[in-house]
Structures are given as structure tokens and as C-alpha cells.
Amino acid sequence: MTDKLEKSSEGPGGAGGAPPEDTPPVAKEDAFSGPPEAIKAIPVRHWGRWVSAVVVIALLALLVNAFAHGDIQWHAVSDSLFDSTVVAGAGRTLLISILAMLLGVVLGVVLAVMRLSKNPVTSTIAWLYIWFFRGTPVYVQLLMWFNLALIFPVLNLGPIYKDEMVDVMTPFMAALLGLGLNEAAYMAEICRAGLLAVDEGQTEASHALGMSHAKTLRRIVIPQAMRVIVPPTGNEFINMLKTSSLVYVVTYNELLRSTSVIGSSSYAVMELLFVASIWYLVMTSVFSVFQYYLERYYARGSSRSLPPTVFQKIRANLFGSSRSTA
């Protein structure tokens, strides 16, 4: 028994574990062989990018040089930037833009519901409204409202209200109606697109639960449609801030008119136009930030992970760089 164990422990090659004769010899490793060389990836050189960058920088330098050597009174820009008349004009621009946008949104939702109605009368009226106000320039509409007294000298609503049209259609009222009613036509199409984006199964399910059409629209359809409605609505409001400069024609004393009056009296016309442009840029930039966060709020139900904000990216880069250096 012991002899058998000893023979088995000697291995297949006999004593000492020597390989058998029929085992092929192991090839010796070549002294010059080693690990394979790493592949050096040479990126493709995009010469067009460098050329276009140089051209753009050169054009920008020429533009800056032109404004630097132009006959511009830069001290008039800095002196008039926070002038009380200019600040008051900017406040009136903001006021008329917000009120006109509110009027446009409320009336636009009503028109969108009318447009989607199965009643042919209401849908036709909504279509005619949108067709007229989208088909005529807002500048013309402002002039029509401002000169409405030429057609209707007196506003007579019977026992409710009666007054001269000139006293009723003030520059503020003409600006509000001209901007708000025109905006309602565009908001109606935006709201209609948002309502159509909601799946019909949502409405059918709510009706199966016994909810009325108005309750379904208010609690089910509109909250889901806001994700589609909010981005273009924010763009419309930013556009409204700029379009409000057209109310200059109805003598409403907004930002452009305030700066134009100062510029014509001080002979610094271009300088005051620069002031107006700076104020418009500031207001549109601030509301662009509000729009961005509002879009993120309504996108929570559709996106599992929201993209990081600008401040989150800055914070991540700062803390990431500090950790890497540490």
C-alpha cells in the first residue's frame, strides 16, 4: 500500500517530477520580446476652427476699436444710466410688459379651450381672433387702439359706464390693449399645443373616475401641459419686454421714450440709445434666469435626473479642483 502511494507522489514523470519523454519542450522567451507598445493616437488637426477663431477675434477687435475711437460721449452713458427719468421709464416698461403678458396668458388659455371645443361657433370665433391678431402688425394695432376715438367718440355701455373715448383710451390703456390682445393670439396657439401634447388616456381615465370636463382640464390636463407651455411662454415674455418699445408711438412714457427725450434735449442721441439697450439687456437677462428655473421645476415629472444648474457646475468645478490639488 505504501509503495503505491510513493509511486503516485512521484508524479507523471517519475521520481523528481521530471517531465515525460513525449512532453514537448517549452520554448524559451525571447530576450528582446516585451509588452506591446502603446498606440499613439494623433488627433486630427482642424485648421478651419483656428482660422474661423482668428477671423472672429479680428472682427471683434475691429468693432471694439471702432467704438473706442468713435465720437461717443461715454460719460453721458454713465451719467444717464441711473437717471431718475430713465429708471422710471424702465419701471413703466416692466409694468406694461407684465400686465400685457398676464392679459395675453389668461385670454390665450380661454381661446385655446375655445379652439379645441367641439362647438363650431366658439371654435370659429377663436380661429378668427387668432387669424386677425396674428395677421396684422402689433404696431398697426397700437395705432388703431390709440385712434379709436375717431370712430367711436363716446364709449357708451348703457347704465354701466359712459365717457369720452379720448379720456378712456389713454396711452397706458392703448399700450395694454395693443400688446395684450396681440399676445393672446400667440399664447392661444402655445396653450393649444400644450393641451394637445397630453395623452388622451389621461382625460379618459379622469372621466372614468367621474370627474367633470372642467375639473379634468384644471387638475389633470393643464398641470401636465405646463411642461410644454412654459418654455415658449418665457420666450414670449422676453420678447414682450423688447416689443414694449413700440408703445413709443402712443406716447406712453416707457424706457425708450424716456431716453429719447433726454437724448434729444442733451444732443446725446446715440448715448441714450446705449443706455436703453443696457437696461433692456439687464431685464431680459434677469427674466431668462427665472425662465430657466421655472422650466426645471415643471420638468421634474418627465426627467429622472435634471441637468446641473450653472451654480452647481461652478461649485462642482471648484470643489473638484480643490480635492484634486489636495
Order of alpha helices (4+ residues) and beta strands (2+ residues): alpha-alpha-alpha-alpha-alpha-alpha-beta-beta-alpha-alpha-alpha-alpha-alpha-alpha-alpha-alpha
